[in-house]
């Protein structure tokens, strides 16, 4: 099966579980005894149907999901799932959440997607490149090719993610760009791939928060790494940049 078609099937199956529950009254559970890390029935059911499709099509592959854990983790091929990235946005009725699915082969993200079913958008990356399907029609994704950090637009979910010395590093970066916008979750990373923003940064991500996005951004011409410049597949403090030049300048600013 063509990977692009499989991405569409995953997106459609997840949407059948998330859309009827979006902006509808539903129970919200808290994963943590201290603080607030919400999970909903939509999270659990969307991941369930995604896992079922993967098992049926690729029975030898491993799966790692935010809600239902891991299976066959010794496989060279691991599917990584965040059924609703941005659950806080989801329960607040704001359509910047998305379904993330990515495939790693021997630890490297090789294809992935971000689906936002309320806006009817699918962003996906395969070995053939990165693509968009939704309002305005399908197109190949391409990042902006800015060369100066001072001209850049930056997205982050919230500066509150950054604490202590990490916050000082983030503040230096925000002060160096032209425009910063908050509250974007995975949608901000997709906007880098789509050419509408130049940087997306978040702290303390898990692998399922970023694996699905890496092939989309890199396939569009961008760069994704940790704040130390290493691979992003295992999560951590993550930066996505529209161009190698912006990536290098942003890392230099973060490092001070």
C-alpha angles and dihedrals in degrees: 000000000000108000093227091058091049090052089054091050092050092048093049094048092050092046090056087062102037105040098057088052097045114105088002126115109264141150118273119200127198116227094199132062088211120043126000125287105159128207128181139194086257091061093051098042095045091053091047094057092044090053091048091055093048093049091050096048101033107024095170095053125100124237132209117185134175094230106032103031130223138325132179090008091167091068120110087227118061126177112211118204137192103174093193116014103191101033089167089059090045094055090044093055095245115137100220094100121099146182111253124198125167138170122220122196112199089341098311120113106235104167136008149152146212115205123191103184098181090063091035095239132144123184115186141166129204135160086281094061138266125310144183129213121184143068110008093029135272121314143160113262122238129175124228113264102221117161101192124069090208089068095050132115114219129202128195133162092236136327086232087079088071117074136177115346089355090063092053090052091049092047090055090054095047091049090054098054130076098234135014125193129187139205099044106123111179091343091073091057090050089052089059089055091046094054097248098108136025105211138028120183133177135164131229098013122171122224091259089056094061115016094083091051100048097076091045094054097038092045088055092053101267134124127237124189145134118274087262091056097253132126115299100209094100093049127231127133102349136197126188118191133187095226140015089247094055090043092054093046092047093050091049090052092048091050092048 
